[in-house]
Amino acid sequence: MVLAIGDPFGVGQTVTQGIVSALARTQVGVSDYQFFIQTDAAINPGNSGGALVDMAGRLVGINTAIYSRSGGSHGIGFAIPSNMVSVVVATAKAGGKIVRRPWMGAKLQRVTPEIAESLGLPRPTGVLVQSVVPDGPVGKAGMKTGDLIIAVDGQAIDGPEALLYRFGTRPIGGKAVVTISRQGREQHMTVALEPPPETVPRQEAVITSRTPFAGVRVLNVSPAVADELRLDVDEGVVVVAGVAENSPADVAGFRTGDVILEVNGVRIERTGDLVTATRNPARSWRVTVSRGGRTISTVLGG
């Protein structure tokens, strides 16, 4: 039994009760580190940010979202687990503005039914390692492309969201024991919990030239920048970190998270490349960007 505390609809402090329906809900669509407590305690607009406590008064989570077609509670509410909240609070107490989570140094792939069948698994479970940064934490621990991650510190891993949660709620500077399956045999690896490195300078630039790019703020991508913006891209590219409202770039359709690959045939690998490429006006601009894993090419007017 749990109690949800909040101020629904501004009526004043209110307490509702319910049960915990699930402890590891994923793919809720609320945040990048998707791992939520589900409860049927009534949560309504105004409850977000309130405490979800057990009957002993211990904090279980922070009320966050509901599934609803009407805007009111239908008995499907979600709370951020308290151990994830602890990471954010510790960062704030230390004066940090960005939550640093441990970096794995690997690209991961969800195990589909087809992949599970090819690996001889009875059902899709675990996370497949697609590639490894050789000098990254898991690379130094001995992990290889093709390994199947099945547990972290003894906790089973069902998918990428669970793996991100298990890593994301552990303190930087510690270690985690990762269990993998390699060619059908289990192995245990001790992985150092390190922050994502700033391997290249950010070199932030804001485009101010009289072009469709005016108003974009761009950064060089490093593992640290990719982690902050939740990007699944390699370093050696330039990402849009912000777009000024109603600017030419906003009107042209640029979005935060866009990776600018090419402008008028010039490969963009550093922010300085974009500054140079957009310094002088042109009648038209041939632009290639990567957005959400898709490559988009378009022509913008000068």
DOVEX-12783 format. One record per residue (C-alpha): residue number from 0; chain; x, z, y. Coordinates in steps of 0.5 Angstrom, whole numbers. Last residue first. Layout:
// DOVEX-12783
+-----+---+-------+-------+-------+
:   k : c :    px :    pz :    py :
+-----+---+-------+-------+-------+
: NUM : A :     X :     Z :     Y :
...
+-----+---+-------+-------+-------+
//
This chain:
// DOVEX-12783
+-----+---+-------+-------+-------+
:   k : c :    px :    pz :    py :
+-----+---+-------+-------+-------+
: 301 : A :    38 :   -98 :    64 :
: 300 : A :    33 :   -99 :    59 :
: 299 : A :    33 :   -96 :    52 :
: 298 : A :    35 :  -100 :    46 :
: 297 : A :    34 :   -96 :    39 :
: 296 : A :    37 :   -94 :    33 :
: 295 : A :    35 :   -88 :    28 :
: 294 : A :    38 :   -85 :    23 :
: 293 : A :    34 :   -80 :    19 :
: 292 : A :    37 :   -73 :    16 :
: 291 : A :    33 :   -69 :    21 :
: 290 : A :    35 :   -74 :    27 :
: 289 : A :    41 :   -78 :    27 :
: 288 : A :    42 :   -82 :    33 :
: 287 : A :    44 :   -89 :    35 :
: 286 : A :    43 :   -92 :    42 :
: 285 : A :    44 :   -99 :    45 :
: 284 : A :    43 :   -98 :    52 :
: 283 : A :    41 :  -103 :    57 :
: 282 : A :    42 :  -106 :    64 :
: 281 : A :    48 :  -102 :    64 :
: 280 : A :    50 :   -96 :    69 :
: 279 : A :    57 :   -93 :    69 :
: 278 : A :    59 :   -87 :    66 :
: 277 : A :    55 :   -87 :    60 :
: 276 : A :    61 :   -89 :    55 :
: 275 : A :    66 :   -84 :    58 :
: 274 : A :    61 :   -78 :    58 :
: 273 : A :    59 :   -80 :    51 :
: 272 : A :    67 :   -80 :    49 :
: 271 : A :    68 :   -74 :    52 :
: 270 : A :    63 :   -70 :    48 :
: 269 : A :    67 :   -72 :    42 :
: 268 : A :    66 :   -77 :    36 :
: 267 : A :    61 :   -82 :    39 :
: 266 : A :    63 :   -89 :    36 :
: 265 : A :    62 :   -94 :    42 :
: 264 : A :    57 :  -100 :    40 :
: 263 : A :    53 :   -99 :    46 :
: 262 : A :    52 :   -92 :    45 :
: 261 : A :    54 :   -89 :    37 :
: 260 : A :    53 :   -83 :    33 :
: 259 : A :    49 :   -78 :    38 :
: 258 : A :    46 :   -72 :    33 :
: 257 : A :    39 :   -70 :    36 :
: 256 : A :    39 :   -63 :    35 :
: 255 : A :    35 :   -62 :    42 :
: 254 : A :    31 :   -68 :    43 :
: 253 : A :    32 :   -74 :    46 :
: 252 : A :    26 :   -78 :    48 :
: 251 : A :    27 :   -83 :    54 :
: 250 : A :    23 :   -79 :    58 :
: 249 : A :    27 :   -72 :    56 :
: 248 : A :    34 :   -76 :    58 :
: 247 : A :    31 :   -79 :    64 :
: 246 : A :    30 :   -71 :    66 :
: 245 : A :    22 :   -68 :    66 :
: 244 : A :    25 :   -62 :    63 :
: 243 : A :    33 :   -62 :    62 :
: 242 : A :    35 :   -63 :    55 :
: 241 : A :    39 :   -58 :    50 :
: 240 : A :    44 :   -58 :    45 :
: 239 : A :    44 :   -65 :    44 :
: 238 : A :    50 :   -66 :    38 :
: 237 : A :    56 :   -69 :    38 :
: 236 : A :    60 :   -71 :    31 :
: 235 : A :    67 :   -70 :    28 :
: 234 : A :    64 :   -64 :    24 :
: 233 : A :    59 :   -65 :    19 :
: 232 : A :    52 :   -64 :    19 :
: 231 : A :    46 :   -60 :    16 :
: 230 : A :    44 :   -57 :    23 :
: 229 : A :    41 :   -50 :    24 :
: 228 : A :    43 :   -50 :    31 :
: 227 : A :    47 :   -44 :    31 :
: 226 : A :    50 :   -46 :    24 :
: 225 : A :    52 :   -53 :    26 :
: 224 : A :    55 :   -50 :    32 :
: 223 : A :    59 :   -45 :    28 :
: 222 : A :    61 :   -50 :    23 :
: 221 : A :    64 :   -55 :    29 :
: 220 : A :    60 :   -60 :    32 :
: 219 : A :    62 :   -62 :    39 :
: 218 : A :    57 :   -60 :    44 :
: 217 : A :    52 :   -64 :    49 :
: 216 : A :    47 :   -62 :    54 :
: 215 : A :    42 :   -68 :    56 :
: 214 : A :    40 :   -69 :    63 :
: 213 : A :    42 :   -76 :    65 :
: 212 : A :    42 :   -80 :    58 :
: 211 : A :    37 :   -85 :    60 :
: 210 : A :    43 :   -87 :    66 :
: 209 : A :    44 :   -85 :    73 :
: 208 : A :    50 :   -81 :    71 :
: 207 : A :    49 :   -73 :    70 :
: 206 : A :    51 :   -72 :    63 :
: 205 : A :    52 :   -65 :    62 :
: 204 : A :    58 :   -63 :    57 :
: 203 : A :    60 :   -57 :    53 :
: 202 : A :    67 :   -58 :    50 :
: 201 : A :    65 :   -54 :    44 :
: 200 : A :    73 :   -54 :    42 :
: 199 : A :    74 :   -56 :    34 :
: 198 : A :    74 :   -51 :    28 :
: 197 : A :    70 :   -46 :    31 :
: 196 : A :    69 :   -42 :    24 :
: 195 : A :    63 :   -40 :    21 :
: 194 : A :    63 :   -33 :    20 :
: 193 : A :    66 :   -30 :    13 :
: 192 : A :    63 :   -26 :     7 :
: 191 : A :    69 :   -27 :     2 :
: 190 : A :    66 :   -30 :    -4 :
: 189 : A :    68 :   -26 :   -11 :
: 188 : A :    66 :   -31 :   -17 :
: 187 : A :    62 :   -30 :   -23 :
: 186 : A :    62 :   -35 :   -29 :
: 185 : A :    56 :   -37 :   -33 :
: 184 : A :    57 :   -43 :   -38 :
: 183 : A :    52 :   -49 :   -39 :
: 182 : A :    57 :   -54 :   -36 :
: 181 : A :    58 :   -50 :   -30 :
: 180 : A :    53 :   -44 :   -28 :
: 179 : A :    54 :   -40 :   -22 :
: 178 : A :    54 :   -33 :   -21 :
: 177 : A :    56 :   -31 :   -14 :
: 176 : A :    59 :   -24 :   -13 :
: 175 : A :    59 :   -22 :    -5 :
: 174 : A :    64 :   -19 :    -1 :
: 173 : A :    64 :   -16 :     6 :
: 172 : A :    67 :   -18 :    13 :
: 171 : A :    60 :   -21 :    15 :
: 170 : A :    55 :   -16 :    13 :
: 169 : A :    50 :   -19 :     8 :
: 168 : A :    43 :   -21 :    10 :
: 167 : A :    44 :   -28 :    11 :
: 166 : A :    47 :   -29 :     4 :
: 165 : A :    41 :   -27 :     0 :
: 164 : A :    37 :   -30 :     5 :
: 163 : A :    40 :   -37 :     5 :
: 162 : A :    40 :   -37 :    -3 :
: 161 : A :    33 :   -35 :    -3 :
: 160 : A :    32 :   -41 :     2 :
: 159 : A :    36 :   -46 :    -2 :
: 158 : A :    32 :   -44 :    -9 :
: 157 : A :    30 :   -40 :   -14 :
: 156 : A :    36 :   -35 :   -14 :
: 155 : A :    37 :   -29 :   -18 :
: 154 : A :    39 :   -22 :   -15 :
: 153 : A :    45 :   -20 :   -19 :
: 152 : A :    50 :   -20 :   -13 :
: 151 : A :    48 :   -27 :   -11 :
: 150 : A :    45 :   -31 :   -17 :
: 149 : A :    44 :   -38 :   -20 :
: 148 : A :    49 :   -42 :   -16 :
: 147 : A :    49 :   -49 :   -20 :
: 146 : A :    56 :   -52 :   -20 :
: 145 : A :    56 :   -60 :   -19 :
: 144 : A :    61 :   -60 :   -13 :
: 143 : A :    66 :   -54 :   -15 :
: 142 : A :    67 :   -46 :   -13 :
: 141 : A :    74 :   -43 :   -14 :
: 140 : A :    73 :   -37 :    -9 :
: 139 : A :    77 :   -41 :    -4 :
: 138 : A :    72 :   -47 :    -4 :
: 137 : A :    66 :   -41 :    -4 :
: 136 : A :    69 :   -38 :     3 :
: 135 : A :    71 :   -45 :     6 :
: 134 : A :    78 :   -48 :     5 :
: 133 : A :    76 :   -54 :     0 :
: 132 : A :    69 :   -55 :     4 :
: 131 : A :    65 :   -56 :    -2 :
: 130 : A :    60 :   -61 :    -4 :
: 129 : A :    53 :   -62 :    -7 :
: 128 : A :    53 :   -55 :   -10 :
: 127 : A :    46 :   -55 :   -14 :
: 126 : A :    41 :   -49 :   -12 :
: 125 : A :    38 :   -44 :   -17 :
: 124 : A :    31 :   -46 :   -21 :
: 123 : A :    27 :   -52 :   -23 :
: 122 : A :    24 :   -51 :   -30 :
: 121 : A :    27 :   -50 :   -37 :
: 120 : A :    34 :   -52 :   -35 :
: 119 : A :    38 :   -58 :   -39 :
: 118 : A :    42 :   -60 :   -33 :
: 117 : A :    38 :   -67 :   -33 :
: 116 : A :    31 :   -64 :   -34 :
: 115 : A :    33 :   -59 :   -28 :
: 114 : A :    35 :   -65 :   -24 :
: 113 : A :    28 :   -69 :   -25 :
: 112 : A :    24 :   -62 :   -24 :
: 111 : A :    28 :   -62 :   -17 :
: 110 : A :    34 :   -57 :   -16 :
: 109 : A :    35 :   -56 :    -8 :
: 108 : A :    41 :   -59 :    -6 :
: 107 : A :    47 :   -55 :    -2 :
: 106 : A :    53 :   -57 :     2 :
: 105 : A :    58 :   -52 :     2 :
: 104 : A :    62 :   -48 :     7 :
: 103 : A :    59 :   -41 :     5 :
: 102 : A :    58 :   -38 :    12 :
: 101 : A :    56 :   -31 :    13 :
: 100 : A :    51 :   -30 :    19 :
:  99 : A :    53 :   -29 :    26 :
:  98 : A :    47 :   -27 :    30 :
:  97 : A :    48 :   -30 :    37 :
:  96 : A :    47 :   -26 :    44 :
:  95 : A :    52 :   -20 :    41 :
:  94 : A :    53 :   -14 :    45 :
:  93 : A :    54 :   -10 :    39 :
:  92 : A :    47 :    -7 :    39 :
:  91 : A :    44 :   -14 :    39 :
:  90 : A :    48 :   -16 :    33 :
:  89 : A :    46 :    -9 :    29 :
:  88 : A :    39 :   -11 :    31 :
:  87 : A :    39 :   -18 :    28 :
:  86 : A :    42 :   -16 :    22 :
:  85 : A :    37 :   -10 :    21 :
:  84 : A :    31 :   -15 :    22 :
:  83 : A :    34 :   -18 :    16 :
:  82 : A :    34 :   -12 :    12 :
:  81 : A :    27 :   -10 :    15 :
:  80 : A :    24 :   -16 :    11 :
:  79 : A :    20 :   -21 :    16 :
:  78 : A :    13 :   -20 :    16 :
:  77 : A :     7 :   -25 :    13 :
:  76 : A :     0 :   -25 :    13 :
:  75 : A :    -5 :   -28 :     9 :
:  74 : A :   -12 :   -24 :     9 :
:  73 : A :   -16 :   -28 :    13 :
:  72 : A :   -14 :   -26 :    20 :
:  71 : A :   -16 :   -29 :    26 :
:  70 : A :   -14 :   -36 :    29 :
:  69 : A :   -19 :   -40 :    26 :
:  68 : A :   -16 :   -44 :    21 :
:  67 : A :   -11 :   -38 :    19 :
:  66 : A :    -4 :   -37 :    15 :
:  65 : A :    -1 :   -31 :    19 :
:  64 : A :     5 :   -30 :    23 :
:  63 : A :    11 :   -24 :    24 :
:  62 : A :     9 :   -17 :    23 :
:  61 : A :    16 :   -14 :    22 :
:  60 : A :    18 :   -11 :    16 :
:  59 : A :    18 :    -5 :    11 :
:  58 : A :    20 :     1 :    16 :
:  57 : A :    19 :     7 :    12 :
:  56 : A :    13 :    12 :    14 :
:  55 : A :    12 :    14 :     7 :
:  54 : A :     6 :    10 :     6 :
:  53 : A :    10 :     4 :     7 :
:  52 : A :    11 :     1 :    14 :
:  51 : A :     9 :    -6 :    17 :
:  50 : A :    12 :    -5 :    25 :
:  49 : A :     9 :    -9 :    30 :
:  48 : A :    13 :   -16 :    33 :
:  47 : A :     7 :   -20 :    32 :
:  46 : A :     0 :   -16 :    32 :
:  45 : A :    -2 :   -19 :    38 :
:  44 : A :    -6 :   -25 :    35 :
:  43 : A :    -8 :   -22 :    28 :
:  42 : A :    -6 :   -19 :    22 :
:  41 : A :   -11 :   -15 :    17 :
:  40 : A :    -7 :   -12 :    11 :
:  39 : A :    -7 :   -18 :     6 :
:  38 : A :     1 :   -18 :     6 :
:  37 : A :     6 :   -23 :     4 :
:  36 : A :    14 :   -21 :     5 :
:  35 : A :    18 :   -27 :     8 :
:  34 : A :    24 :   -31 :     6 :
:  33 : A :    25 :   -37 :    10 :
:  32 : A :    31 :   -37 :    14 :
:  31 : A :    30 :   -43 :    18 :
:  30 : A :    24 :   -40 :    21 :
:  29 : A :    16 :   -40 :    21 :
:  28 : A :    15 :   -46 :    16 :
:  27 : A :    12 :   -41 :    10 :
:  26 : A :    17 :   -45 :     6 :
:  25 : A :    19 :   -38 :     2 :
:  24 : A :    15 :   -32 :     0 :
:  23 : A :    19 :   -27 :    -3 :
:  22 : A :    16 :   -20 :    -3 :
:  21 : A :     9 :   -22 :    -5 :
:  20 : A :     2 :   -19 :    -5 :
:  19 : A :     4 :   -13 :    -1 :
:  18 : A :    -3 :    -9 :    -1 :
:  17 : A :    -7 :    -7 :     5 :
:  16 : A :    -8 :    -3 :    11 :
:  15 : A :   -10 :    -4 :    19 :
:  14 : A :    -7 :     0 :    25 :
:  13 : A :    -9 :    -1 :    32 :
:  12 : A :    -6 :     0 :    38 :
:  11 : A :   -10 :    -2 :    44 :
:  10 : A :   -15 :    -8 :    45 :
:   9 : A :   -10 :   -13 :    47 :
:   8 : A :   -13 :   -18 :    42 :
:   7 : A :    -9 :   -15 :    36 :
:   6 : A :    -4 :    -9 :    39 :
:   5 : A :     0 :    -7 :    33 :
:   4 : A :     1 :    -3 :    27 :
:   3 : A :     1 :    -6 :    20 :
:   2 : A :     0 :    -1 :    14 :
:   1 : A :     3 :    -2 :     7 :
:   0 : A :     0 :     0 :     0 :
+-----+---+-------+-------+-------+
//
